[in-house]
Amino acid sequence: MSKLSNCFAMVQLLMARNKMKIDELAEELEVKPRMIRQYKQELELAGIYIESERGANGGYYLDKKSIFPIRNFHSEEIRQLQIAIQAYLSKQPEHDVTLRNALEKIKAAQRDEQLSSKHFYFANDYLINNEVGDQSEHYQKLYKAFNQRKKVVLTYGAASTNEVSTRTIQPYAFVVYDENLYSVAYCEKKKALRTFKLIRIHEVKETFDHYEMPDAFDIRKQFPQLGFIKDPIKVDLIIETPYSNQVKESIYSNDQVIEELPNNAIRF
């Protein structure tokens, strides 16, 4: 690719992944690490500033994330495309390179949307549950209610007892987690935030009753308290080849540390 194309690609990668090391950028763009420094200088001359952070968890990152939004997409279209591409990639890995690039661009645009960042959260990389597509009508009704700030009445099946109940909820956000799509909403029956798995919803009834959402609500801050994940556990693993190579290529935790050991093994 040309230098200009690589500069654009570098910005898109940093938009989607937040922070990357020089070697990671060089590998993605198939250039030498010294070229990444040149691209950084070229971008800064154009008024696009890339910051750097030293240390084991350091790397390059963008200070501002609204440089190249995809203006031809509405926020809802971006969400639907993101879900569809992730589901497709899980079943058709041979198209990974082409669609992964498209997904990075969509993620970059999605991150630029304040509404999306505060109310739509991807906790996992892939959405692969086959039943989600069949439940898309429920999502559309819930999103419409969220967008118009209207309450909805759910007929919902409990996971533990299969008991079906009726709940009046105020949709606050949507979360993709562990292969499924959830609605995070204020439940008027429980008088608290609750999560509702879309494949457990039997029916969604729209109402004409409006609700007010707290201005400070941010799903990124609420997510750890919603019961999706338990208390963190510290692990210390010795991983030998060939699996050590696969582990080094992925990020499993924001605070992970990888130590190189003899014979291509790692301490994770």
Contacts in CASP RR format, 6 or more apart in sequence:
PFRMAT RR
TARGET T0000
AUTHOR 0000-0000-0000
METHOD contacts of the structure
MODEL  1
MSKLSNCFAMVQLLMARNKMKIDELAEELEVKPRMIRQYKQELELAGIYI
ESERGANGGYYLDKKSIFPIRNFHSEEIRQLQIAIQAYLSKQPEHDVTLR
NALEKIKAAQRDEQLSSKHFYFANDYLINNEVGDQSEHYQKLYKAFNQRK
KVVLTYGAASTNEVSTRTIQPYAFVVYDENLYSVAYCEKKKALRTFKLIR
IHEVKETFDHYEMPDAFDIRKQFPQLGFIKDPIKVDLIIETPYSNQVKES
IYSNDQVIEELPNNAIRF
1 9 0 8 1.000
1 29 0 8 1.000
3 38 0 8 1.000
3 39 0 8 1.000
3 42 0 8 1.000
6 29 0 8 1.000
6 31 0 8 1.000
6 35 0 8 1.000
6 39 0 8 1.000
7 39 0 8 1.000
7 42 0 8 1.000
7 43 0 8 1.000
8 68 0 8 1.000
9 28 0 8 1.000
9 29 0 8 1.000
10 25 0 8 1.000
10 29 0 8 1.000
10 36 0 8 1.000
10 39 0 8 1.000
10 43 0 8 1.000
11 43 0 8 1.000
11 48 0 8 1.000
11 62 0 8 1.000
11 67 0 8 1.000
11 68 0 8 1.000
12 68 0 8 1.000
12 104 0 8 1.000
12 105 0 8 1.000
12 108 0 8 1.000
13 20 0 8 1.000
13 25 0 8 1.000
13 28 0 8 1.000
13 29 0 8 1.000
13 104 0 8 1.000
14 20 0 8 1.000
14 50 0 8 1.000
14 60 0 8 1.000
14 61 0 8 1.000
14 62 0 8 1.000
15 62 0 8 1.000
15 65 0 8 1.000
15 67 0 8 1.000
15 68 0 8 1.000
15 107 0 8 1.000
15 108 0 8 1.000
15 111 0 8 1.000
15 112 0 8 1.000
16 104 0 8 1.000
16 105 0 8 1.000
16 107 0 8 1.000
16 108 0 8 1.000
16 111 0 8 1.000
17 104 0 8 1.000
18 61 0 8 1.000
19 53 0 8 1.000
19 58 0 8 1.000
19 59 0 8 1.000
19 60 0 8 1.000
19 61 0 8 1.000
20 28 0 8 1.000
20 59 0 8 1.000
20 60 0 8 1.000
20 61 0 8 1.000
21 58 0 8 1.000
21 59 0 8 1.000
21 60 0 8 1.000
22 33 0 8 1.000
22 36 0 8 1.000
22 37 0 8 1.000
22 59 0 8 1.000
22 60 0 8 1.000
23 33 0 8 1.000
25 36 0 8 1.000
25 60 0 8 1.000
26 32 0 8 1.000
26 33 0 8 1.000
26 35 0 8 1.000
26 36 0 8 1.000
29 35 0 8 1.000
29 36 0 8 1.000
36 60 0 8 1.000
40 50 0 8 1.000
40 60 0 8 1.000
43 49 0 8 1.000
43 50 0 8 1.000
44 50 0 8 1.000
48 62 0 8 1.000
48 67 0 8 1.000
49 62 0 8 1.000
49 63 0 8 1.000
49 64 0 8 1.000
50 60 0 8 1.000
50 61 0 8 1.000
50 62 0 8 1.000
50 63 0 8 1.000
51 60 0 8 1.000
51 61 0 8 1.000
51 62 0 8 1.000
51 63 0 8 1.000
52 58 0 8 1.000
52 59 0 8 1.000
52 60 0 8 1.000
52 61 0 8 1.000
53 59 0 8 1.000
53 61 0 8 1.000
56 257 0 8 1.000
57 254 0 8 1.000
57 255 0 8 1.000
65 108 0 8 1.000
65 111 0 8 1.000
65 112 0 8 1.000
66 112 0 8 1.000
68 108 0 8 1.000
69 109 0 8 1.000
69 112 0 8 1.000
70 78 0 8 1.000
70 105 0 8 1.000
70 106 0 8 1.000
70 108 0 8 1.000
70 109 0 8 1.000
73 81 0 8 1.000
73 106 0 8 1.000
73 109 0 8 1.000
75 110 0 8 1.000
75 113 0 8 1.000
75 115 0 8 1.000
75 116 0 8 1.000
76 143 0 8 1.000
78 106 0 8 1.000
78 109 0 8 1.000
78 110 0 8 1.000
78 113 0 8 1.000
78 116 0 8 1.000
79 110 0 8 1.000
79 116 0 8 1.000
79 120 0 8 1.000
79 174 0 8 1.000
81 106 0 8 1.000
82 103 0 8 1.000
82 106 0 8 1.000
82 107 0 8 1.000
82 110 0 8 1.000
82 122 0 8 1.000
83 127 0 8 1.000
83 132 0 8 1.000
83 176 0 8 1.000
83 181 0 8 1.000
85 99 0 8 1.000
85 102 0 8 1.000
85 103 0 8 1.000
85 106 0 8 1.000
86 103 0 8 1.000
86 125 0 8 1.000
86 126 0 8 1.000
86 127 0 8 1.000
86 128 0 8 1.000
86 176 0 8 1.000
87 126 0 8 1.000
87 127 0 8 1.000
87 128 0 8 1.000
87 132 0 8 1.000
87 133 0 8 1.000
88 95 0 8 1.000
88 99 0 8 1.000
89 95 0 8 1.000
89 96 0 8 1.000
89 99 0 8 1.000
89 100 0 8 1.000
89 103 0 8 1.000
89 126 0 8 1.000
90 126 0 8 1.000
90 127 0 8 1.000
90 128 0 8 1.000
91 128 0 8 1.000
110 116 0 8 1.000
110 117 0 8 1.000
110 120 0 8 1.000
111 117 0 8 1.000
117 220 0 8 1.000
118 173 0 8 1.000
118 217 0 8 1.000
118 218 0 8 1.000
118 219 0 8 1.000
118 220 0 8 1.000
119 146 0 8 1.000
119 172 0 8 1.000
119 173 0 8 1.000
119 174 0 8 1.000
119 217 0 8 1.000
119 219 0 8 1.000
120 173 0 8 1.000
120 174 0 8 1.000
120 175 0 8 1.000
120 219 0 8 1.000
121 173 0 8 1.000
121 174 0 8 1.000
121 175 0 8 1.000
121 176 0 8 1.000
121 219 0 8 1.000
121 220 0 8 1.000
121 223 0 8 1.000
122 176 0 8 1.000
123 175 0 8 1.000
123 176 0 8 1.000
123 177 0 8 1.000
123 178 0 8 1.000
123 223 0 8 1.000
123 228 0 8 1.000
124 176 0 8 1.000
124 177 0 8 1.000
124 178 0 8 1.000
124 179 0 8 1.000
126 179 0 8 1.000
127 176 0 8 1.000
127 179 0 8 1.000
127 180 0 8 1.000
127 181 0 8 1.000
128 179 0 8 1.000
129 179 0 8 1.000
129 180 0 8 1.000
129 199 0 8 1.000
131 199 0 8 1.000
132 180 0 8 1.000
132 181 0 8 1.000
132 198 0 8 1.000
132 199 0 8 1.000
135 181 0 8 1.000
135 198 0 8 1.000
135 199 0 8 1.000
135 201 0 8 1.000
137 204 0 8 1.000
138 198 0 8 1.000
138 201 0 8 1.000
138 204 0 8 1.000
139 174 0 8 1.000
139 181 0 8 1.000
139 183 0 8 1.000
139 198 0 8 1.000
141 152 0 8 1.000
141 204 0 8 1.000
141 206 0 8 1.000
142 152 0 8 1.000
142 171 0 8 1.000
142 174 0 8 1.000
142 183 0 8 1.000
142 198 0 8 1.000
142 204 0 8 1.000
143 171 0 8 1.000
143 174 0 8 1.000
144 150 0 8 1.000
144 206 0 8 1.000
145 151 0 8 1.000
145 152 0 8 1.000
145 171 0 8 1.000
145 204 0 8 1.000
145 206 0 8 1.000
146 171 0 8 1.000
146 172 0 8 1.000
146 173 0 8 1.000
146 174 0 8 1.000
148 210 0 8 1.000
149 170 0 8 1.000
149 210 0 8 1.000
149 211 0 8 1.000
149 212 0 8 1.000
149 213 0 8 1.000
150 206 0 8 1.000
150 207 0 8 1.000
150 208 0 8 1.000
150 209 0 8 1.000
150 210 0 8 1.000
150 211 0 8 1.000
151 168 0 8 1.000
151 169 0 8 1.000
151 170 0 8 1.000
151 188 0 8 1.000
151 207 0 8 1.000
151 209 0 8 1.000
151 210 0 8 1.000
151 211 0 8 1.000
152 168 0 8 1.000
152 169 0 8 1.000
152 171 0 8 1.000
152 204 0 8 1.000
152 205 0 8 1.000
152 206 0 8 1.000
152 207 0 8 1.000
153 166 0 8 1.000
153 167 0 8 1.000
153 168 0 8 1.000
153 169 0 8 1.000
153 204 0 8 1.000
153 205 0 8 1.000
153 207 0 8 1.000
154 166 0 8 1.000
154 167 0 8 1.000
154 168 0 8 1.000
154 169 0 8 1.000
154 196 0 8 1.000
154 201 0 8 1.000
154 203 0 8 1.000
154 204 0 8 1.000
154 205 0 8 1.000
155 164 0 8 1.000
155 165 0 8 1.000
155 166 0 8 1.000
155 201 0 8 1.000
155 202 0 8 1.000
155 203 0 8 1.000
155 205 0 8 1.000
156 164 0 8 1.000
156 165 0 8 1.000
156 166 0 8 1.000
156 167 0 8 1.000
156 196 0 8 1.000
156 200 0 8 1.000
156 201 0 8 1.000
156 202 0 8 1.000
157 163 0 8 1.000
157 164 0 8 1.000
157 165 0 8 1.000
157 200 0 8 1.000
157 201 0 8 1.000
157 202 0 8 1.000
158 164 0 8 1.000
158 165 0 8 1.000
158 200 0 8 1.000
159 197 0 8 1.000
159 200 0 8 1.000
164 202 0 8 1.000
167 187 0 8 1.000
167 188 0 8 1.000
167 189 0 8 1.000
167 194 0 8 1.000
167 196 0 8 1.000
168 187 0 8 1.000
168 188 0 8 1.000
168 189 0 8 1.000
168 207 0 8 1.000
169 183 0 8 1.000
169 185 0 8 1.000
169 186 0 8 1.000
169 187 0 8 1.000
169 188 0 8 1.000
169 194 0 8 1.000
169 196 0 8 1.000
170 185 0 8 1.000
170 186 0 8 1.000
170 188 0 8 1.000
170 211 0 8 1.000
170 213 0 8 1.000
171 183 0 8 1.000
171 184 0 8 1.000
171 185 0 8 1.000
172 184 0 8 1.000
172 185 0 8 1.000
172 186 0 8 1.000
172 193 0 8 1.000
172 213 0 8 1.000
172 217 0 8 1.000
172 219 0 8 1.000
173 183 0 8 1.000
173 184 0 8 1.000
173 217 0 8 1.000
173 219 0 8 1.000
173 222 0 8 1.000
174 181 0 8 1.000
174 182 0 8 1.000
174 183 0 8 1.000
174 184 0 8 1.000
175 181 0 8 1.000
175 182 0 8 1.000
175 184 0 8 1.000
175 195 0 8 1.000
175 219 0 8 1.000
175 223 0 8 1.000
175 226 0 8 1.000
175 228 0 8 1.000
176 182 0 8 1.000
177 228 0 8 1.000
178 228 0 8 1.000
180 197 0 8 1.000
180 198 0 8 1.000
180 199 0 8 1.000
181 197 0 8 1.000
181 198 0 8 1.000
182 195 0 8 1.000
182 196 0 8 1.000
182 197 0 8 1.000
182 198 0 8 1.000
183 195 0 8 1.000
183 196 0 8 1.000
183 198 0 8 1.000
184 193 0 8 1.000
184 194 0 8 1.000
184 195 0 8 1.000
184 196 0 8 1.000
184 219 0 8 1.000
184 222 0 8 1.000
184 226 0 8 1.000
185 193 0 8 1.000
185 194 0 8 1.000
185 195 0 8 1.000
185 196 0 8 1.000
186 192 0 8 1.000
186 193 0 8 1.000
186 194 0 8 1.000
186 211 0 8 1.000
187 193 0 8 1.000
187 194 0 8 1.000
193 222 0 8 1.000
193 226 0 8 1.000
195 226 0 8 1.000
195 227 0 8 1.000
195 228 0 8 1.000
235 268 0 8 1.000
236 267 0 8 1.000
236 268 0 8 1.000
237 267 0 8 1.000
237 268 0 8 1.000
238 261 0 8 1.000
238 265 0 8 1.000
238 266 0 8 1.000
238 267 0 8 1.000
238 268 0 8 1.000
239 247 0 8 1.000
239 265 0 8 1.000
239 266 0 8 1.000
239 267 0 8 1.000
239 268 0 8 1.000
240 263 0 8 1.000
240 264 0 8 1.000
240 265 0 8 1.000
241 263 0 8 1.000
241 264 0 8 1.000
241 265 0 8 1.000
244 264 0 8 1.000
244 265 0 8 1.000
244 266 0 8 1.000
245 264 0 8 1.000
247 258 0 8 1.000
247 266 0 8 1.000
247 268 0 8 1.000
248 258 0 8 1.000
248 266 0 8 1.000
256 268 0 8 1.000
257 268 0 8 1.000
258 266 0 8 1.000
258 267 0 8 1.000
258 268 0 8 1.000
259 266 0 8 1.000
259 267 0 8 1.000
260 266 0 8 1.000
261 267 0 8 1.000
END
